[in-house]
Amino acid sequence: MKRCGIPTTIEKTDWSGFGETAVVTAGAWALYAGSAARRDLRGARLLYGVALIPFGIAHFRYIDATASLVPGWLPWHLFWAWFTGCAFIAAGVAMILRVGARWAVMLSTLQMGLFTALVWVPIVLSGANAFQWSEFLISVALTAGGWVVAESYRAAG
């Protein structure tokens, strides 16, 4: 079902629900490890990287729904849906392999933050339904989780 060309529900029967929970958990883990001076952040960073892969796969699995969320003023909706899906998978692999991991977490967090700002903020401001509000809040939580994991690299030096 669509409202103003925007899906009001998206089926979450794949692993993207795991990814959402894992990103928030990785952020909490990194926050705990950093504040407790434990400095063992490898697990949190690995969990974050693993969590990004289902996000990318969900972009491909629900390519039409993803493309419909691209703001109307941006051209090439299908391109952005594929590009962001590939970016999530590439960032996840980089985090897992610890190759350019700091850049991967920073760019994936930026991507989630831009998605929140460009997609969900306008929807919420125009009168969102309960599903859209929940997606907005999930997007904010994912951005915050990514931010904490990204910040763990800066704190570690």
C-alpha positions as CSV (number, residue, x, y, z in Angstrom):
1,M,0.0,0.0,0.0
2,K,1.3,3.4,-0.9
3,R,0.6,6.9,0.4
4,C,1.7,9.7,-1.9
5,G,4.0,7.3,-3.7
6,I,5.6,6.2,-0.5
7,P,5.2,2.6,0.8
8,T,3.3,2.5,4.1
9,T,4.6,-0.9,5.0
10,I,7.7,-2.9,4.0
11,E,7.8,-6.6,4.6
12,K,10.6,-7.4,7.0
13,T,10.8,-11.2,6.7
14,D,14.5,-11.2,5.7
15,W,17.6,-10.5,7.8
16,S,17.2,-6.7,7.8
17,G,15.4,-6.9,11.2
18,F,18.5,-8.6,12.5
19,G,20.7,-5.9,10.9
20,E,18.7,-3.2,12.7
21,T,19.0,-4.8,16.1
22,A,22.7,-5.6,15.5
23,V,23.6,-2.0,14.6
24,V,22.0,-0.6,17.7
25,T,23.6,-3.4,19.8
26,A,27.0,-2.7,18.3
27,G,26.6,1.0,19.1
28,A,25.7,0.1,22.7
29,W,28.6,-2.3,22.9
30,A,31.0,0.3,21.6
31,L,29.7,2.8,24.1
32,Y,30.1,0.4,27.0
33,A,33.6,-0.8,25.9
34,G,34.7,2.8,25.4
35,S,33.4,4.1,28.7
36,A,34.5,1.2,30.8
37,A,38.1,1.6,29.5
38,R,37.9,-1.9,28.2
39,R,38.9,-0.9,24.7
40,D,38.0,-4.3,23.3
41,L,35.9,-2.9,20.5
42,R,36.6,-5.6,17.9
43,G,33.4,-7.5,18.6
44,A,31.2,-4.4,18.3
45,R,32.9,-3.4,15.1
46,L,32.6,-6.9,13.6
47,L,28.9,-7.0,14.6
48,Y,28.3,-3.6,13.0
49,G,29.9,-4.9,9.8
50,V,27.9,-8.1,9.7
51,A,24.7,-6.1,10.3
52,L,25.3,-3.9,7.2
53,I,25.2,-6.8,4.7
54,P,21.5,-7.6,5.3
55,F,20.7,-3.9,4.7
56,G,22.3,-4.1,1.3
57,I,20.6,-7.4,0.4
58,A,17.2,-5.9,1.5
59,H,17.8,-3.0,-1.0
60,F,18.1,-5.5,-3.8
61,R,15.3,-7.8,-2.6
62,Y,12.9,-4.8,-2.3
63,I,14.4,-2.7,-5.1
64,D,11.1,-1.1,-6.1
65,A,10.2,-0.1,-2.6
66,T,13.7,1.2,-2.0
67,A,13.6,3.2,-5.3
68,S,10.2,4.7,-4.3
69,L,11.7,6.1,-1.2
70,V,14.3,8.1,-3.1
71,P,13.2,11.8,-3.0
72,G,11.5,12.9,-6.1
73,W,13.9,15.7,-6.8
74,L,16.8,13.2,-7.2
75,P,17.1,11.7,-10.6
76,W,17.8,8.0,-11.3
77,H,15.8,6.4,-8.4
78,L,16.7,2.9,-9.4
79,F,20.4,3.8,-9.5
80,W,20.4,5.2,-6.0
81,A,18.6,2.1,-4.7
82,W,21.3,-0.2,-6.2
83,F,24.1,2.1,-5.3
84,T,23.2,2.4,-1.6
85,G,22.6,-1.4,-1.4
86,C,26.1,-2.0,-2.9
87,A,27.5,0.6,-0.5
88,F,26.1,-1.2,2.6
89,I,27.5,-4.5,1.5
90,A,30.9,-3.0,0.6
91,A,31.0,-1.2,4.0
92,G,30.1,-4.5,5.8
93,V,32.8,-6.4,4.0
94,A,35.3,-3.7,4.8
95,M,34.4,-3.8,8.5
96,I,34.6,-7.6,8.6
97,L,38.0,-7.7,6.9
98,R,39.2,-4.6,8.7
99,V,40.3,-3.0,5.5
100,G,39.4,0.7,5.5
101,A,37.0,0.0,8.3
102,R,37.1,3.5,9.8
103,W,36.0,5.0,6.4
104,A,33.4,2.2,6.0
105,V,31.7,3.0,9.3
106,M,31.9,6.7,8.8
107,L,30.4,6.6,5.3
108,S,27.7,4.0,6.1
109,T,26.7,6.2,9.1
110,L,26.6,9.2,6.8
111,Q,24.5,7.2,4.4
112,M,22.0,6.3,7.1
113,G,22.0,9.9,8.4
114,L,21.3,11.3,4.9
115,F,18.5,8.7,4.5
116,T,17.0,9.8,7.7
117,A,17.2,13.5,6.7
118,L,16.2,13.2,3.1
119,V,13.5,10.5,3.3
120,W,12.0,10.2,6.8
121,V,12.1,13.8,8.0
122,P,10.0,15.1,5.1
123,I,7.6,12.2,5.5
124,V,7.2,12.9,9.2
125,L,6.8,16.6,8.7
126,S,4.1,16.0,6.1
127,G,2.1,13.8,8.5
128,A,3.4,10.3,8.8
129,N,1.4,7.2,9.8
130,A,2.5,4.9,12.6
131,F,4.6,2.7,10.4
132,Q,6.5,5.7,8.9
133,W,7.1,7.1,12.4
134,S,8.6,3.8,13.5
135,E,10.8,3.7,10.4
136,F,11.9,7.3,11.2
137,L,12.8,6.4,14.8
138,I,14.6,3.2,13.7
139,S,16.6,5.2,11.2
140,V,17.6,7.7,13.9
141,A,18.6,4.8,16.2
142,L,20.7,3.2,13.4
143,T,22.4,6.5,12.6
144,A,23.2,6.9,16.3
145,G,24.5,3.3,16.6
146,G,26.8,3.9,13.6
147,W,27.9,7.2,15.0
148,V,29.0,5.5,18.3
149,V,30.9,2.8,16.4
150,A,32.5,5.4,14.2
151,E,33.4,7.5,17.2
152,S,35.2,4.4,18.7
153,Y,37.8,4.7,16.0
154,R,38.5,8.3,16.9
155,A,38.6,7.6,20.6
156,A,41.1,4.8,20.0
157,G,43.4,7.1,18.1
